[in-house]
Amino acid sequence: MPSQNGVYLKLISLLSLVRGQNLAVLVIAQLLSSAFIFSTQASPRVTFLDVNLWLIVLATVLSVAAGYIINAFFDQEKDLINRPQKTLLEQNISERSKLIGYFTFNGVALLVASSVSQKSALFFCAYIVSMALYSGFLKRYLFVGNLVSAALTVLPFFAITVYFKNFTMEIFTLASYLLLLISIKELVKDLCNIRGDLSNNYKTIPTVYGEVQVKGLISLLVCFCFGVFFLLYSFFSLQGMLYYFIASLVFLVFFTILLWRFSKTNQLIFLLFGIKALILLGIICLPLLKIPI
């Protein structure tokens, strides 16, 4: 029998492999966006008691966890360069176990989604196939990898949209702001991973066009964030969420200034954590959409 320490090590390795912290954030994001954006129920409590919502969240967590597994499976050589400690930890789980986990998670996700509706099952089937294509092929292609990665990050929220059948222009504009932040995150991550991408012949924007051009593109996306905020402020009621957007834009100004000054990997990782924290804060602040100012 495996020792207790061995079991703990396997568990920690699995949580690292499926990025447990990201899954926890995803659960919070889906629940809060359901209660305060997508649901038409007057009380968030009614939304939180919806069993089908929890089933969709479960299907999302399982399919995204499977996506992380297959992504790590194809990226082992690159990750050994970019994230050696994390990758070595995850090697405590055999490749056979990873593949079994991948197919098991996806199979259970489809079963859970099928119990909600046929449309939900079709949605998750398309998501699983898209994730596999991205991990195995699409991420190696210039621009395509970045676009698909950002889209796959936002796509789980559309599972909620499919369920609640509620997609307004306000929701689309809010999603656009989130998509811009995620695109910025993906580009900064590519800057951090440039050594591993070059070693494995991944055609990312930094490896093809260079660091300066990527920083220029990120700066342009920051300008787009200001444009989306202008649309939100002009045509929709942001309520207490207005404070988040103001703080977000101030952060992005300083972020852009530091981006042009930083060039070392550890400095860029610091900016990557910053943009991740900004996205997380936006998720936590979603209830402010229901609080008038």
N, C-alpha and C positions, 0 to 999 in steps of 0.2 A: 504493500500500500504506500502511496506517496506521503511524504512527511507533511506536517501542517505548514511548515515554511514553504515547501514546494507548492502546495495548494494556493497559498497567499501569493506567491510569485506568479503563478499561472493567472490568477485573478487580476493582479495588477497589470500583467502583460496584456490580458484581454481588454481591460479598460483602456489601456494605452492604444491598442490596436483599433478599437472602435471609437476612440476619442470620446470617452465617457462624459467629459465636461461639456463638449459640444452638443451631445445628445441631451444633456440636462437643460442647456440653454434653449435648444429646439423645442423641448416640451413646454417650457415656460412661455416661449414665443408663440407657439400655436394656441395655447390656452388663453393667453392675454389677448391676442389678436382676435380670437373667436368671440370672447366676451365683450370686447370694447370696439371692435371694427366690423366684423362680419355678421355677427348675430343680430337679429332684429328684436330679440327679447328685451323687455324693459329692465329686467334684473340680471346682472352677471351670474347670480347664484343659480338661476334656472338653466343658464347655458352650461355651467360647470357640472350640473347634475345630469346632463345629457349623455347617456351611455354610448351612443353612436359616436359622439365627439371623441370620447376616450379611446374607442376602438380605432378611429382614424389616427389619433396621436400614436397609439401603439404600432399600427401598421407603418407609420412614418418613421418611428424610431428604429424598427427592425430593418426596414429597407435602406435607411441611411447608414445604419451600422454595417449592413452587408456591403454597401457602397464603399465605406472606409476600408473594409477588409480587402476587397478586390483591388482597390486603388493602391493599398500598401503592397499587395502581392506583386503588382506590375512595377512598382517603384522602388524595390528593395535596393538596387545598386545605387540609384540616385540618392536615396535617403541615407545610405551609409556615409555619404559624403556630407550632406546637408544637416542631417540629424543623427549622428552616429550612436549616441547613448540611447535614444528612443528606439531606434531600429534594432540595436542589439538586445534591448529588453524584449521587444516583440518577437525575436527569434526563439524565445522560450516556447512559443507555440509553433508546432510543425506546419509545413506547407499543406500537408494533408488535412490537418485540423482546421486550418484557415479556410480551405475550400469547402469542407463539410459545414462549417459555420456559415459561410457565404450562402450556400444553397438552402440550408435550414432556415436562416433568417428570412430570406426572400420567400420561401415557400409558406412559412407561417404568416408573413406580412400579407400575401395574396389571399390566404384563407380568411384572415381577420377582415381585410377590406371587402371580400365577397359577402361577409355577413352583414355589411352595412348596405351596399348596393352594387349593382353591376357596373355603374359608372365609376365608382370608387375602385373596383377591381381593375378596370381597364386603365384608369389613371396610374395606379401603382405598377401595373404591368409595363406601361410605357416608360415610367420613371426608372424602373429596374433595368430595362433594356438600354435606356439612354446613359445611365451610370456605367454600365458595362462597356458600352461603345466609347465613352469618354476615357475611362481608365485604360482600356486596351489600345486605343488608336487615336482618338481625337485630340487628346491633350498634347500630343507631339507636334501638332500643326499650328503654325503661326496664326495668331488672332483667334482662330477657332477654339483653341484650348481655353483661352481666357473667357470668351463669350459663353461657351458651354458651361464652364465651371461656375460662373456667376449665375447663369440661368438655373442650374441644378441646385444652387444654394437657395434661391428664391422659390423654386417650384413646389416644395412641400406646403407652402402657404396656399397654393392653388388647390391643394387637396381639401382644405377648409372651405375655399370658395365654391368648389364643386358641391360640397355637402350643403352649405347654407344657401347656395344659388343667389349670392349677393355680390355683384361686382360693379361698383359705381365708378364714376370718373374720379371721385375723391380717393377711393381705394387704389385706383390705377396710379394716381399721382404720388401717393404715399409709397407705393411699391417701387415707383421710379426712383425716389430718393434712396430707398434701401438698396436698390440695384446699383446705383452710383457708388454708394459707400462700399458695397461688396466688390465692385469692379476695382476701386482704389485699393482695397485690401489685397486682391489677387495680384495686382501689378507690383505692390510693395513686396509681397511674398515672392514673386518672381525675381525681384532684385536681390532678396536674401538668398535665394536658391540658385543663383547664376552659376556657381562653380559646378554643382551637381548636374545642372541642365547642360552645360557645355561638355562635361565628361561623357554624358549619355546621348549627346546629339539631339537634345530636345530643342525644337525651334520655337523659343519663346521670344517675346518682344525685346527683352534686354539682350538676349544672345545674338539677335539679328541686327537690331538697330542701335544698341548701346544704352548706357545709363542715362545720358543727358536727354535723349529723345523720350525715354520712359518717364522721366521726371516732368518733362513738358506735357506729356499726355495726362499724367496724374493731375497736374495743375489745371489742365483744361476740364477734367472731370469735376474738380473742385468748383470751377466757375459754373458748370452745369448744376451743381448742388444749389448754388445761389439762385439760379434761374428757376429751379423746381420750387424752392422755398417761396419765391416771389409769386408763383402761381397758386401755391397753397394758401398763402397769406391773403391774396387778392380775392380768391373765389370760394374759399371754404373756411369753416369755423374751426380753428385749431384748439380753442379753449386753452386749458393749462399746458398743452403740448407745445404751445408757442415758446415757452421758456426753454424747452429742450432744443428746439430748432435754433434759437438765438445762441445758446451755449455751444451747439454743434458747429455753427458757422464760425464762431470765434475760434473754436478749437481748430477747425480746418485752415484758418488763416495762419495760425502758428505752426500747424503741421506742415503746411506748404513751405514756409520759411525754413524750418528745420530740415525738410526733405532736400532742399537745394544745398544746404550746408553739410549734411551728413553723407558719408560715402562708405564707412566701415560697416561690416556685416552686423556687428553688435549694435551699432547706432540705428541701422535700418530695422533690426528686430525690435528695438525699443519703439519705433514708429508703428510697426506692425501691431504690437500689443496695444498701442494707443488707439488705432483705428478699430481694432476688435472691441476695445472697451467702449468706444463711442457707439458701436452697433448694439452692444449689450445694454448700454444705458437707454438707448432708444426703445428697446423691447420692454425694459422695466418701466419706462415712462408712459407706455400705451394707455394706462388708466386715466392719464391726464386729459385724454380726448373727451372724457365725460365730465370733467371738472371745469366749470365756467370761471372766467377771470374778470 
